[in-house]
Amino acid sequence: MLEHVELFFKSIFIDNMVFATFLGMCSYLAVSKKVSTAVGLGAAVIFVLAVTVPANWYLDQYILRDGALGKWLGPEYADYDLSFLSFILFIATIATMVQLVEIVVEKFSPSLYNSLGIFLPLIAVNCAILGGSLFMQSRDIQSAGLALNYGISSGIGWFLAIVAIAAIREKIRYSNVPAPLRGLGITFIITGLMAIGFMSFGGMLTGGDEEEETTAPTVQVAPIESDTPTTELVDNTNEKEK
């Protein structure tokens, strides 16, 4: 349970897709002019990541890894390595889910579909979506539950980033921004400042670690070697006392 909680908060705040790795910046900058549009796109990204990351985890575990085919097809297929197909299969899975999201949004929310425009189908090539699956593969996540957790938390992190910048951009419309910085210029500056702010979460999960107890090393004292027999030493001490 602690592993799930740690992965959840780390993916949202510490390893945020936008502020830590700057993935998905095209949609982040283009669709962040209104909060309502940003909320719709952010929800779509959460759904796509929540579905594609676990699906690609199963593909990685049972098809793509070296010897994965031997787990369910037999030992004669254990020598096959299909890891070179990772990009193709990951993108195919993502494109399928994005097509499903596009159909659902067009059916139930035509206004959101029109406001998102070309950027809704472009989720298929959003580097944040593909980055979630590739990070899942490189970090060697051990279970499908952790993969689902990572997909949802990464989507929430991207959702918070785009909604926050959209809210700020709505406010700065009424501010006296210098002419050379209006538009994307001030947006890049604000994004950099927000990324610096999110860096402060880096020590959030390391403050409660217990220090290891250190024990003092035992020192072994070697016995003193002497050529004089012990009986002579005793006689000498007795003579001195007399």
FIZA-582234 format. One line per field, with one value per atom (N, C-alpha, C): atom name; x, y, z. Coordinates in steps of 0.05 Angstrom, whole numbers, padded with zeros to 5 digits. Layout:
gulum = [CA,...]
c1 = [X,...]
c2 = [Y,...]
c3 = [Z,...]
% end
This chain:
gulum = [N,CA,C,N,CA,C,N,CA,C,N,CA,C,N,CA,C,N,CA,C,N,CA,C,N,CA,C,N,CA,C,N,CA,C,N,CA,C,N,CA,C,N,CA,C,N,CA,C,N,CA,C,N,CA,C,N,CA,C,N,CA,C,N,CA,C,N,CA,C,N,CA,C,N,CA,C,N,CA,C,N,CA,C,N,CA,C,N,CA,C,N,CA,C,N,CA,C,N,CA,C,N,CA,C,N,CA,C,N,CA,C,N,CA,C,N,CA,C,N,CA,C,N,CA,C,N,CA,C,N,CA,C,N,CA,C,N,CA,C,N,CA,C,N,CA,C,N,CA,C,N,CA,C,N,CA,C,N,CA,C,N,CA,C,N,CA,C,N,CA,C,N,CA,C,N,CA,C,N,CA,C,N,CA,C,N,CA,C,N,CA,C,N,CA,C,N,CA,C,N,CA,C,N,CA,C,N,CA,C,N,CA,C,N,CA,C,N,CA,C,N,CA,C,N,CA,C,N,CA,C,N,CA,C,N,CA,C,N,CA,C,N,CA,C,N,CA,C,N,CA,C,N,CA,C,N,CA,C,N,CA,C,N,CA,C,N,CA,C,N,CA,C,N,CA,C,N,CA,C,N,CA,C,N,CA,C,N,CA,C,N,CA,C,N,CA,C,N,CA,C,N,CA,C,N,CA,C,N,CA,C,N,CA,C,N,CA,C,N,CA,C,N,CA,C,N,CA,C,N,CA,C,N,CA,C,N,CA,C,N,CA,C,N,CA,C,N,CA,C,N,CA,C,N,CA,C,N,CA,C,N,CA,C,N,CA,C,N,CA,C,N,CA,C,N,CA,C,N,CA,C,N,CA,C,N,CA,C,N,CA,C,N,CA,C,N,CA,C,N,CA,C,N,CA,C,N,CA,C,N,CA,C,N,CA,C,N,CA,C,N,CA,C,N,CA,C,N,CA,C,N,CA,C,N,CA,C,N,CA,C,N,CA,C,N,CA,C,N,CA,C,N,CA,C,N,CA,C,N,CA,C,N,CA,C,N,CA,C,N,CA,C,N,CA,C,N,CA,C,N,CA,C,N,CA,C,N,CA,C,N,CA,C,N,CA,C,N,CA,C,N,CA,C,N,CA,C,N,CA,C,N,CA,C,N,CA,C,N,CA,C,N,CA,C,N,CA,C,N,CA,C,N,CA,C,N,CA,C,N,CA,C,N,CA,C,N,CA,C,N,CA,C,N,CA,C,N,CA,C,N,CA,C,N,CA,C,N,CA,C,N,CA,C,N,CA,C,N,CA,C,N,CA,C,N,CA,C,N,CA,C,N,CA,C,N,CA,C,N,CA,C,N,CA,C,N,CA,C,N,CA,C,N,CA,C,N,CA,C,N,CA,C,N,CA,C,N,CA,C,N,CA,C,N,CA,C,N,CA,C,N,CA,C,N,CA,C,N,CA,C,N,CA,C,N,CA,C,N,CA,C,N,CA,C,N,CA,C,N,CA,C,N,CA,C,N,CA,C,N,CA,C,N,CA,C,N,CA,C,N,CA,C,N,CA,C,N,CA,C,N,CA,C,N,CA,C,N,CA,C,N,CA,C,N,CA,C,N,CA,C,N,CA,C,N,CA,C,N,CA,C,N,CA,C,N,CA,C,N,CA,C,N,CA,C,N,CA,C,N,CA,C,N,CA,C,N,CA,C,N,CA,C,N,CA,C,N,CA,C,N,CA,C,N,CA,C,N,CA,C,N,CA,C,N,CA,C,N,CA,C,N,CA,C,N,CA,C,N,CA,C,N,CA,C,N,CA,C,N,CA,C,N,CA,C,N,CA,C,N,CA,C,N,CA,C,N,CA,C,N,CA,C,N,CA,C,N,CA,C,N,CA,C,N,CA,C]
c1 = [00017,00000,00017,00038,00056,00070,00075,00088,00069,00043,00024,00021,00021,00019,00043,00066,00091,00092,00085,00085,00065,00042,00020,00030,00040,00048,00074,00091,00116,00110,00091,00085,00071,00056,00041,00059,00075,00089,00119,00132,00161,00169,00156,00162,00140,00130,00109,00116,00098,00104,00112,00100,00105,00129,00129,00148,00175,00175,00200,00213,00197,00208,00199,00181,00171,00161,00144,00131,00102,00093,00066,00064,00086,00085,00068,00065,00050,00021,00008,-00020,-00021,-00001,00000,-00001,00013,00014,-00009,-00019,-00039,-00067,-00073,-00101,-00104,-00086,-00088,-00096,-00112,-00122,-00147,-00163,-00187,-00187,-00197,-00197,-00216,-00239,-00258,-00246,-00232,-00219,-00196,-00181,-00159,-00169,-00191,-00203,-00211,-00224,-00232,-00209,-00188,-00165,-00150,-00148,-00134,-00149,-00176,-00191,-00187,-00185,-00180,-00152,-00132,-00105,-00104,-00119,-00120,-00132,-00153,-00166,-00147,-00135,-00117,-00093,-00081,-00059,-00068,-00091,-00101,-00106,-00113,-00118,-00094,-00078,-00055,-00032,-00026,-00003,-00006,-00029,-00032,-00033,-00046,-00047,-00019,-00003,00024,00042,00034,00049,00045,00020,00015,00030,00030,00045,00075,00085,00114,00120,00103,00109,00105,00086,00079,00086,00096,00102,00130,00136,00159,00185,00184,00209,00223,00249,00265,00255,00246,00236,00208,00193,00166,00147,00153,00135,00137,00159,00162,00144,00134,00117,00090,00080,00053,00052,00073,00073,00090,00107,00123,00153,00169,00198,00212,00201,00215,00214,00197,00196,00211,00225,00238,00261,00272,00295,00288,00262,00253,00253,00263,00263,00250,00226,00211,00211,00231,00232,00234,00244,00246,00219,00197,00170,00156,00171,00158,00144,00158,00147,00122,00124,00101,00076,00080,00056,00046,00064,00055,00038,00048,00034,00008,00007,-00018,-00039,-00031,-00049,-00059,-00041,-00049,-00068,-00062,-00079,-00107,-00109,-00135,-00152,-00139,-00153,-00160,-00143,-00149,-00172,-00173,-00196,-00222,-00221,-00245,-00253,-00233,-00239,-00251,-00240,-00251,-00280,-00287,-00314,-00333,-00324,-00341,-00345,-00324,-00326,-00343,-00340,-00357,-00386,-00392,-00419,-00433,-00419,-00432,-00425,-00404,-00398,-00387,-00405,-00396,-00381,-00390,-00376,-00347,-00342,-00315,-00299,-00312,-00298,-00290,-00307,-00300,-00279,-00279,-00259,-00232,-00231,-00205,-00193,-00210,-00201,-00182,-00161,-00142,-00126,-00125,-00108,-00120,-00145,-00156,-00146,-00147,-00134,-00104,-00092,-00063,-00053,-00072,-00064,-00049,-00055,-00042,-00012,-00004,00025,00035,00019,00028,00050,00073,00096,00092,00074,00068,00054,00037,00024,00043,00059,00080,00101,00107,00127,00118,00092,00082,00088,00083,00088,00118,00134,00163,00175,00166,00176,00168,00143,00135,00153,00161,00179,00207,00218,00245,00247,00226,00227,00221,00214,00209,00188,00165,00142,00133,00130,00127,00099,00078,00051,00033,00011,-00009,-00022,-00025,-00037,-00019,00007,00025,00025,00023,00022,-00003,-00026,-00051,-00048,-00036,-00031,-00013,00008,00026,00012,-00004,-00019,-00038,-00053,-00072,-00058,-00038,-00024,-00008,00003,00017,-00003,-00027,-00048,-00057,-00060,-00068,-00048,-00022,-00001,-00002,-00007,-00009,-00035,-00056,-00081,-00078,-00064,-00060,-00043,-00023,-00006,-00021,-00037,-00050,-00073,-00087,-00108,-00096,-00073,-00061,-00052,-00039,-00029,-00053,-00074,-00098,-00111,-00112,-00123,-00106,-00080,-00062,-00064,-00066,-00068,-00094,-00115,-00140,-00138,-00122,-00119,-00100,-00079,-00059,-00069,-00092,-00103,-00109,-00116,-00122,-00099,-00075,-00051,-00036,-00019,-00003,00024,00023,00046,00061,00088,00103,00097,00096,00089,00107,00133,00149,00144,00132,00128,00099,00082,00054,00051,00032,00028,00045,00060,00076,00100,00109,00133,00128,00107,00101,00093,00081,00073,00097,00118,00142,00155,00155,00167,00151,00124,00108,00112,00114,00119,00145,00166,00192,00191,00176,00173,00157,00137,00121,00138,00155,00173,00192,00203,00220,00205,00179,00163,00158,00153,00149,00174,00197,00222,00224,00209,00209,00197,00181,00169,00189,00213,00233,00239,00238,00244,00220,00197,00171,00170,00181,00180,00205,00223,00248,00252,00232,00236,00233,00219,00213,00230,00251,00267,00282,00282,00296,00326,00342,00370,00379,00398,00408,00426,00422,00437,00466,00484,00512,00524,00537,00549,00579,00590,00619,00634,00655,00670,00685,00686,00700,00730,00745,00774,00786,00800,00813,00842,00848,00875,00892,00914,00932,00946,00950,00965,00994,01005,01032,01051,01068,01088,01112,01122,01146,01163,01190,01208,01212,01205,01209,01187,01192,01171,01155,01131,01113,01122,01135,01144,01166,01184,01205,01193,01172,01159,01147,01135,01123,01145,01168,01189,01201,01204,01215,01196,01171,01152,01152,01156,01157,01182,01204,01229,01227,01214,01211,01193,01173,01156,01171,01189,01205,01225]
c2 = [-00024,00000,00025,00025,00048,00053,00032,00034,00049,00043,00056,00086,00092,00120,00136,00124,00138,00143,00123,00126,00147,00148,00167,00196,00202,00229,00237,00217,00223,00229,00215,00220,00246,00255,00281,00305,00304,00328,00328,00305,00305,00300,00279,00272,00281,00306,00316,00317,00308,00305,00332,00354,00380,00393,00395,00411,00396,00370,00355,00346,00337,00327,00343,00362,00380,00364,00344,00329,00339,00338,00347,00377,00391,00420,00432,00418,00429,00434,00413,00416,00433,00432,00448,00478,00486,00515,00523,00506,00513,00513,00495,00491,00502,00519,00529,00558,00566,00594,00597,00575,00575,00552,00556,00535,00512,00519,00498,00479,00491,00474,00458,00470,00455,00432,00436,00414,00391,00397,00376,00360,00374,00360,00345,00357,00343,00318,00318,00294,00273,00281,00261,00249,00265,00254,00235,00241,00222,00196,00197,00172,00156,00169,00155,00143,00157,00146,00123,00126,00105,00079,00080,00056,00046,00064,00055,00045,00057,00048,00019,00011,-00017,-00036,-00027,-00044,-00048,-00027,-00030,-00046,-00045,-00062,-00091,-00099,-00127,-00134,-00116,-00121,-00125,-00108,-00110,-00136,-00144,-00168,-00194,-00195,-00221,-00223,-00201,-00202,-00191,-00167,-00152,-00159,-00167,-00172,-00197,-00198,-00221,-00245,-00266,-00290,-00288,-00266,-00264,-00284,-00290,-00309,-00337,-00343,-00370,-00374,-00353,-00355,-00369,-00364,-00374,-00389,-00388,-00403,-00428,-00430,-00454,-00447,-00464,-00458,-00455,-00466,-00463,-00434,-00417,-00389,-00370,-00382,-00366,-00349,-00357,-00342,-00318,-00314,-00292,-00266,-00245,-00218,-00198,-00189,-00171,-00143,-00136,-00109,-00087,-00094,-00073,-00064,-00078,-00071,-00053,-00044,-00029,-00004,00012,00037,00032,00013,00008,-00001,-00020,-00030,-00010,00005,00026,00047,00056,00077,00067,00042,00030,00029,00021,00021,00049,00068,00096,00107,00102,00112,00100,00075,00062,00076,00081,00093,00122,00136,00164,00165,00147,00146,00141,00124,00119,00145,00159,00183,00204,00206,00226,00220,00195,00188,00195,00188,00194,00224,00239,00268,00281,00272,00283,00277,00253,00245,00260,00263,00273,00302,00313,00342,00354,00361,00373,00400,00415,00441,00437,00418,00412,00401,00384,00373,00395,00415,00437,00455,00459,00476,00464,00437,00424,00423,00420,00421,00398,00405,00385,00373,00385,00375,00351,00345,00320,00295,00294,00271,00270,00294,00295,00284,00276,00263,00237,00225,00200,00204,00228,00233,00252,00255,00271,00256,00270,00256,00249,00263,00256,00228,00222,00196,00174,00177,00157,00156,00179,00179,00164,00164,00148,00118,00108,00080,00073,00091,00086,00088,00107,00109,00084,00075,00050,00027,00026,00004,00007,00032,00036,00033,00040,00038,00010,-00008,-00036,-00039,-00027,-00029,-00058,-00068,-00097,-00108,-00092,-00103,-00085,-00097,-00081,-00060,-00065,-00045,-00021,-00025,-00002,00013,-00002,00011,00028,00018,00034,00058,00055,00077,00098,00089,00108,00122,00108,00122,00143,00137,00156,00180,00175,00196,00214,00202,00219,00236,00225,00241,00264,00258,00279,00301,00294,00314,00332,00320,00336,00353,00342,00357,00381,00378,00401,00422,00414,00433,00450,00437,00453,00469,00460,00476,00500,00496,00518,00540,00532,00553,00566,00551,00563,00584,00578,00597,00623,00619,00642,00658,00645,00659,00675,00665,00680,00705,00704,00728,00748,00739,00759,00773,00766,00781,00810,00813,00840,00853,00841,00853,00868,00886,00903,00888,00868,00853,00868,00870,00884,00871,00888,00878,00856,00856,00834,00807,00807,00783,00773,00787,00778,00752,00736,00710,00688,00675,00652,00660,00685,00693,00692,00705,00705,00678,00662,00634,00617,00620,00605,00613,00639,00648,00637,00638,00627,00597,00583,00554,00548,00563,00559,00564,00585,00591,00569,00558,00537,00511,00506,00483,00485,00510,00514,00509,00518,00513,00484,00468,00440,00425,00437,00424,00422,00440,00439,00414,00400,00375,00351,00356,00335,00320,00333,00320,00312,00312,00306,00278,00259,00230,00220,00238,00228,00239,00252,00264,00246,00223,00206,00181,00180,00156,00154,00131,00127,00123,00136,00133,00106,00095,00069,00072,00054,00054,00046,00062,00056,00045,00023,00011,00015,00021,00026,00000,00002,-00022,-00032,-00058,-00070,-00071,-00063,-00063,-00086,-00102,-00125,-00118,-00121,-00114,-00140,-00138,-00161,-00165,-00189,-00194,-00185,-00175,-00166,-00190,-00191,-00214,-00205,-00223,-00217,-00242,-00237,-00260,-00270,-00253,-00261,-00279,-00301,-00319,-00305,-00313,-00301,-00306,-00328,-00334,-00314,-00307,-00287,-00260,-00253,-00227,-00226,-00248,-00248,-00246,-00260,-00258,-00230,-00217,-00190,-00170,-00173,-00155,-00160,-00186,-00191,-00180,-00181,-00170,-00140,-00126,-00097,-00090,-00106,-00099,-00103,-00122,-00125,-00102]
c3 = [00000,00000,00000,00016,00018,-00009,-00024,-00050,-00070,-00068,-00085,-00078,-00053,-00044,-00053,-00049,-00056,-00086,-00102,-00132,-00140,-00127,-00134,-00131,-00107,-00102,-00117,-00121,-00135,-00164,-00177,-00205,-00209,-00189,-00192,-00187,-00166,-00157,-00165,-00160,-00163,-00192,-00205,-00233,-00251,-00247,-00263,-00293,-00310,-00339,-00351,-00342,-00354,-00341,-00314,-00300,-00295,-00296,-00291,-00317,-00337,-00362,-00386,-00383,-00404,-00428,-00422,-00443,-00447,-00472,-00478,-00479,-00486,-00485,-00508,-00530,-00552,-00544,-00534,-00525,-00500,-00483,-00459,-00465,-00485,-00492,-00510,-00527,-00546,-00535,-00516,-00507,-00479,-00470,-00442,-00441,-00461,-00460,-00444,-00441,-00425,-00406,-00382,-00362,-00370,-00382,-00390,-00411,-00430,-00451,-00438,-00420,-00407,-00391,-00377,-00361,-00379,-00401,-00420,-00431,-00440,-00450,-00429,-00405,-00383,-00374,-00374,-00368,-00389,-00415,-00436,-00433,-00425,-00421,-00398,-00376,-00354,-00363,-00378,-00387,-00405,-00424,-00443,-00428,-00410,-00395,-00376,-00364,-00346,-00361,-00387,-00402,-00416,-00428,-00445,-00429,-00406,-00390,-00380,-00368,-00361,-00385,-00407,-00431,-00442,-00443,-00453,-00433,-00407,-00388,-00394,-00400,-00408,-00434,-00453,-00477,-00472,-00454,-00448,-00433,-00415,-00398,-00413,-00431,-00444,-00473,-00485,-00514,-00520,-00509,-00518,-00505,-00480,-00465,-00475,-00470,-00478,-00462,-00476,-00464,-00454,-00460,-00451,-00465,-00490,-00504,-00492,-00480,-00468,-00444,-00432,-00409,-00416,-00440,-00447,-00473,-00489,-00514,-00513,-00493,-00490,-00489,-00478,-00476,-00502,-00524,-00550,-00560,-00549,-00557,-00537,-00518,-00497,-00508,-00530,-00541,-00558,-00563,-00580,-00564,-00576,-00564,-00583,-00576,-00593,-00582,-00566,-00555,-00576,-00599,-00621,-00631,-00623,-00632,-00611,-00590,-00569,-00579,-00594,-00603,-00621,-00639,-00657,-00641,-00623,-00608,-00588,-00576,-00557,-00571,-00594,-00608,-00619,-00628,-00638,-00616,-00592,-00569,-00562,-00562,-00556,-00577,-00602,-00624,-00622,-00614,-00612,-00589,-00566,-00544,-00550,-00564,-00571,-00590,-00609,-00627,-00612,-00592,-00576,-00560,-00549,-00534,-00553,-00577,-00596,-00603,-00607,-00614,-00591,-00566,-00542,-00538,-00540,-00536,-00558,-00583,-00604,-00600,-00589,-00585,-00562,-00539,-00515,-00509,-00521,-00516,-00542,-00561,-00586,-00582,-00562,-00558,-00549,-00531,-00523,-00547,-00563,-00586,-00606,-00610,-00628,-00616,-00590,-00577,-00577,-00573,-00573,-00602,-00621,-00649,-00656,-00669,-00679,-00656,-00633,-00611,-00597,-00601,-00590,-00605,-00631,-00644,-00641,-00637,-00634,-00607,-00589,-00564,-00571,-00594,-00603,-00606,-00613,-00616,-00594,-00573,-00550,-00536,-00534,-00522,-00493,-00479,-00452,-00450,-00469,-00469,-00475,-00495,-00501,-00480,-00468,-00447,-00422,-00416,-00394,-00397,-00421,-00427,-00427,-00438,-00439,-00411,-00395,-00367,-00351,-00356,-00343,-00350,-00375,-00384,-00373,-00373,-00363,-00333,-00318,-00289,-00279,-00298,-00291,-00269,-00274,-00255,-00254,-00229,-00225,-00228,-00226,-00227,-00243,-00252,-00268,-00250,-00225,-00207,-00204,-00202,-00202,-00228,-00250,-00277,-00279,-00269,-00270,-00252,-00229,-00211,-00224,-00237,-00250,-00273,-00289,-00310,-00300,-00280,-00269,-00256,-00240,-00226,-00246,-00267,-00287,-00302,-00308,-00320,-00302,-00277,-00258,-00256,-00257,-00257,-00281,-00305,-00329,-00328,-00317,-00314,-00296,-00274,-00256,-00269,-00285,-00298,-00318,-00335,-00356,-00345,-00324,-00312,-00297,-00284,-00270,-00289,-00311,-00330,-00344,-00349,-00361,-00343,-00317,-00298,-00297,-00297,-00296,-00322,-00345,-00370,-00373,-00360,-00361,-00344,-00322,-00305,-00317,-00330,-00340,-00365,-00376,-00398,-00390,-00364,-00354,-00340,-00343,-00331,-00352,-00343,-00361,-00366,-00384,-00392,-00413,-00412,-00433,-00460,-00480,-00507,-00517,-00514,-00524,-00511,-00487,-00472,-00473,-00487,-00488,-00504,-00495,-00509,-00498,-00515,-00507,-00490,-00493,-00478,-00448,-00439,-00410,-00401,-00420,-00413,-00407,-00423,-00418,-00391,-00386,-00360,-00336,-00338,-00316,-00313,-00336,-00335,-00321,-00327,-00314,-00284,-00276,-00248,-00233,-00247,-00235,-00233,-00253,-00251,-00228,-00223,-00200,-00174,-00173,-00150,-00145,-00166,-00163,-00155,-00159,-00150,-00120,-00106,-00077,-00066,-00082,-00073,-00074,-00083,-00086,-00061,-00038,-00012,00003,-00010,00004,00015,00000,00008,00021,00029,00041,00069,00080,00106,00130,00126,00149,00151,00136,00136,00163,00174,00200,00194,00212,00209,00219,00205,00213,00238,00256,00281,00275,00285,00281,00307,00305,00329,00328,00351,00353,00347,00330,00324,00348,00351,00373,00367,00386,00383,00398,00384,00397,00404,00430,00440,00440,00426,00425,00451,00460,00485,00483,00505,00506,00509,00490,00491,00506,00523,00539,00540,00539,00541,00569,00589,00617,00626,00638,00648,00670,00672,00692,00721,00725,00753,00761,00743,00749,00754,00740,00744,00772,00781,00808,00829,00826,00845,00847,00824,00824,00839,00836,00850,00879,00888,00916,00929,00915,00925,00929,00909,00911,00935,00941,00964,00990,00991,01015,01019]
% end
